[in-house]
Amino acid sequence: MMRIKGHLWMKLSVCAMVLGSCSTIKSTARRDHTPTVSEPRRITFIDHINTPSRGRGGSGGTKSVGIGKNITYASANLENAQSWQFKYAQLLDVPVENVLNFSLYNFIEEWWGTPYRLGGKSRDGIDCSGFVNTLVSSVFQFALTGNSAELYSKVRQHLKGRDLREGDLVFFKIHHKRISHVGVYLDNDKFVHASTSSGVMISDLNEPYWKRYFVGGGRL
């Protein structure tokens, strides 16, 4: 009987030792484990600058901005644009990278504000057909003569407004049954011409006055 009690006591002592060691192992593991999902994680980059990590939904922490998302070839070279491009981009209401024809806009710059004079062909005064003939000859190297009605008869292709491209002619019937005014199309419904009121200038085909008398465009 005493021998059985001794064996039982020994077994209880061994069990107590095993349980104690398991408890020690668990406490050690608890001190050394990596953070769980519920604990905040912070990622260190450079010089102790931290940013919270984002969960699966990507909504945590600061918003990520794609710096290169809207960069294109043209915008990347915007810093190379010249002052005349910015000026005419604003007048035409188009992106700066759309204004590329230096010869055309340099010609307009030189003639800008020249007063209207019927039959005139110089910087002292010029009429609409004289301005168009001079521009087309100088910029596009295409010999052109004639008044606005004659120019209308010379175009090889008549165009609607949506089909116009830079260098096409635009025609109007102002208080006449025949073509009485002509200009040169630029971009975004804008055209350059010699107006009777303000001389050489840029106008918009969508302005009520010009829209009322606009006949169409023509390509040489």
Secondary structure, 3 states (H helix, E strand, C coil): CHHHHHHHHHHHHHHHHHHHHHHHHHHHHHHHCCCCCCCCCEEECCCCCEEECCCCCCCCCCCCCCCCCCCCHHHHCHHHCCHHHHHHHHHHCCCHHHCCCHHHHHHHHHHCCCCECCCCEECCEECHHHHHHHHHHHHCCCCCCCCHHHHHHHCCEEECHHHCCCCCEEEECCCCCCCCEEEEEEECCEEEEEECCCEEEEEECCCHHHHHHEEEEEEC
